[in-house]
Amino acid sequence: MKALVVDDSAVMRKVVIGALARADITDVDQAADGVEAVKSCKEAEYDLVLLDWNMPNMLGIDALKEIRALGQTMPVIMVTTEAEKGRIVEALKAGATNYVIKPFEPQTIIQKITEVIEKAKG
C-alpha cells in the first residue's frame, strides 16, 4: 500500500508517517502543500492520501478537488484544525473519505486509517 502525506509542517508529516507505520503502511511519499500534492498524484498512484486543509500555495480542499478532477479515486483523509461542521461537510462533498481534527492522539488517526483501508477493501 502506497500513501501520500500532505502537510506544510514537517513535524506533523513525521507524526502521520509514524501512525501509518503502525498501520503497516511504510511506502509513503510526502508533500508540503496542495500544489505538490496534485503534482504527486499526477506522477504516482496512491492507495491513500492524508491531506491537511490549511497550507500555503494551495489549500488542501482545493488540492482535493483537483485530485478528484484528475479522476483519482483513492481514499483521502482530510486533516484539519477546524471542527466546524460546514468545513467537514465541504470536505466530504469534495470527495474526502474521512477527516481527522488536529490535534489528535496517534491512536485516533490510526483508527481512521484502518477504517478507510477496511472500507476500501470492501
N, C-alpha and C positions, 0 to 999 in steps of 0.2 A: 504494500500500500504506500502510495506517494502522497505527501501533504505539502501544502504551501502555507506558511505563517506570515501574515502581513501585519506589521505594526511599526510605527515610527520610533518606538522605544526598543533599543537593543536588549535591555533588561527584560522587558515583557516578552520579547521573542524567545529569550532563553527560558523563561518560565513556561511558556506554552510548549516549546520543544521538549522540555523535561516532562510535561504532562503527556505529550504524545508518546514519548519513550516508555512511560509507564503503561500506556495502552498498546505497547508493542509496535509502534509506528516510528521507524528510525530513518526512513528515506524522506528527508524534509528539506525543502528549499525555503529561502527567506526573501522577503521584500520589505522595504522601508516606507512605501507609500502606495497609493492606489495606482499610480502610473506604472510603477514597477510590477504591481500585481497583474494588471492587464497584460503587460508585455510578457510576463512569465507564463500566463495562461495561453498566450498565443504560441509560445515556444515549447511548452511541455504539457503533458496530460497529468492531471491530478485526480486523486480519489477523494480528497478532502481539502477544503480551504478554510482557514481561520482568519477572519478579516476584521481588523479594527475599524471603527467608524470614523473617529477623529484623527486625521492625518494631514500633513501638508501636501500640496500639489494636487491631490485628488482625494476627496472624502471616500471612505470605504463604501458608502451606499452608492456613490456614483461608479466606483470600480465594479461593484456587484452588478449594477445594471449593464455595464459594458461587457463584463464577463458573460452574463446571460445572453446578451445580444450576439456574442460570438458563437452561440449555440452550446456553450459549456453547461453541462447538467449535473456536475459533481455536487455533493453536499457542501454547503457553506454555512459555517457557524459565525455569526456576526458577534463581535466583541465590542461592548460599549460601556461608557461610564454613566450613561443616561438610562434610568429605569422608566422613563416616560412611556406610557402605553402607546402613544401616537408614533413614537420612534420605532418601537418594536413592531407594530403593525406595518409601518412603512418598509422595514427590513424584510418582513415575511412576504409582503406583496411584491417586493422587488426580486424575490427568489431565494432569500435566506432559508435554510432548513431549520435553524435553531439560533439561539442567541445566548450570550453569557454577559452578565453585568459585572464590570470591574468595580472595586477589587473583588477577587474571588478566591476561594480556597482551592488549592490544587485538586482536591477530590471532586469539586463541583465541575471543573472543566473536563476532568477525566470521565465523569459520568455523562456529560453532554456528548463528548467524543464517542463514547461507547454506544450511546443511544442512536446517534446519527449513523454510525457504522452498521449497527444491527438493522436499522430501518433500511439502509441502502442495500443490504444483503437480501432483504425481503423476507 
